[in-house]
Amino acid sequence: MNIHQVVGNIGQDARHITSNGSDFISFSLADTERWKDASAPDGYKERTTWYSVTTRAKSLLPYLTKGAKVWVVGPLRASLYRSEKDGQTRIDLTINADRISLEGRPKGTEDASGSGTDSNPVSPGPQVSESDDLPF
């Protein structure tokens, strides 16, 4: 079974796309891992993996904004392509999200008190599965 789970930050606001008569939402997701490394100038190294995420959960479009932290679950597809910019071979990692959960608010948004600080960084938001938008 091909199921992949990623928690990361949205790289740009999600877009509504219609292709071949199908509606879906698309956005990029960054998953950054950080570890200690004495050879690094600040003592840490990090690596970011970017994913393209698609979903039919159109009701989440207003919440899928740049910087928002989300958890996505779904099958992962990897495709090789040649970059038009530099001719290098690249890998496109795409998750067709069956489930999406908003894990916190983007930086700079107000909390319930209106103070502008995020006193509870893990305040779960709407959770939608792809089947929520299906008519059957």
C-alpha positions in Angstrom: 0.0 0.0 0.0 1.4 3.4 -1.0 0.5 5.8 1.8 2.8 8.8 2.6 2.4 11.2 5.5 4.0 14.7 5.6 3.8 17.5 8.0 5.1 20.7 6.5 4.5 24.3 5.6 2.7 25.5 2.4 5.0 27.3 0.0 2.4 29.3 -1.8 -1.3 29.9 -1.6 -3.3 26.9 -2.9 -4.8 27.2 -6.4 -8.1 25.9 -7.8 -7.5 24.1 -11.0 -9.8 22.6 -13.6 -8.3 20.0 -15.9 -10.1 17.6 -18.2 -13.4 18.4 -16.5 -12.1 17.7 -13.0 -11.8 20.3 -10.2 -9.0 20.0 -7.7 -6.8 22.1 -5.4 -3.0 22.2 -5.8 -0.2 23.6 -3.6 3.4 23.1 -2.7 4.5 21.7 0.6 8.0 22.0 2.3 9.1 19.4 4.7 12.4 20.5 6.5 14.5 18.3 8.6 17.2 19.8 10.8 20.1 18.1 12.7 23.2 18.9 14.7 26.4 19.0 12.7 29.6 20.4 14.2 31.0 21.2 10.8 28.1 23.7 10.0 28.7 27.4 10.8 25.8 27.5 13.3 26.1 23.9 14.4 23.1 22.7 12.4 22.3 21.5 9.0 19.0 21.3 7.3 17.4 19.8 4.2 14.1 20.7 2.7 12.1 18.3 0.5 9.3 19.9 -1.6 6.1 18.1 -2.6 3.3 19.0 -5.0 0.0 18.3 -3.3 -3.3 17.8 -5.0 -6.7 17.2 -3.4 -10.4 17.4 -4.3 -11.1 18.9 -0.8 -12.2 22.3 -2.3 -13.6 23.5 1.0 -10.1 23.9 2.4 -9.0 26.4 -0.3 -9.4 29.5 2.0 -7.2 27.8 4.7 -4.4 26.6 2.4 -2.3 29.7 2.5 1.4 30.3 2.3 3.1 29.5 5.6 0.2 27.4 7.0 1.3 24.1 8.7 -0.6 21.1 7.4 -0.5 17.3 7.7 -1.3 15.5 4.4 -1.9 11.8 3.9 -2.1 10.0 0.5 -0.3 8.0 -2.1 3.1 9.4 -3.3 4.0 9.5 -7.0 7.6 10.3 -8.1 8.3 11.4 -11.7 11.6 12.3 -13.3 11.9 15.3 -15.6 14.6 17.5 -17.2 14.6 21.1 -16.0 14.2 23.6 -18.8 16.3 26.1 -16.8 19.5 24.2 -16.4 18.9 20.8 -18.1 19.4 18.9 -14.9 17.3 15.8 -14.1 14.9 16.5 -11.3 12.3 14.5 -9.3 8.8 15.7 -8.9 7.2 14.3 -5.7 3.4 14.5 -5.8 1.0 13.5 -3.1 -2.7 13.0 -4.0 -4.0 13.9 -0.5 -6.8 11.7 0.8 -6.6 13.6 4.1 -5.5 17.1 5.1 -5.4 18.5 8.6 -4.5 22.1 9.4 -1.9 21.9 12.2 -1.6 25.6 13.2 -2.0 29.1 12.0 0.4 30.9 9.6 2.8 33.3 11.3 1.3 36.7 11.9 -2.3 35.6 12.3 -4.2 36.6 15.4 -5.2 34.1 18.1 -8.6 34.2 19.8 -7.6 37.1 22.0 -6.6 39.2 19.0 -3.1 39.8 20.4 -1.5 38.6 17.2 0.6 36.0 19.0 0.3 32.3 18.6 0.0 31.1 22.2 -1.2 27.6 21.0 0.9 26.7 17.9 -0.8 23.3 17.6 -4.4 24.4 17.4 -6.0 21.9 15.0 -8.2 23.4 12.3 -10.6 21.8 9.8 -9.9 18.2 8.8 -11.2 17.1 5.5 -10.8 13.9 3.6 -11.1 13.7 -0.2 -14.4 11.8 0.2 -16.0 14.8 1.9 -16.4 16.5 -1.5 -17.7 13.4 -3.3 -21.4 13.2 -4.0 -21.6 9.5 -3.0 
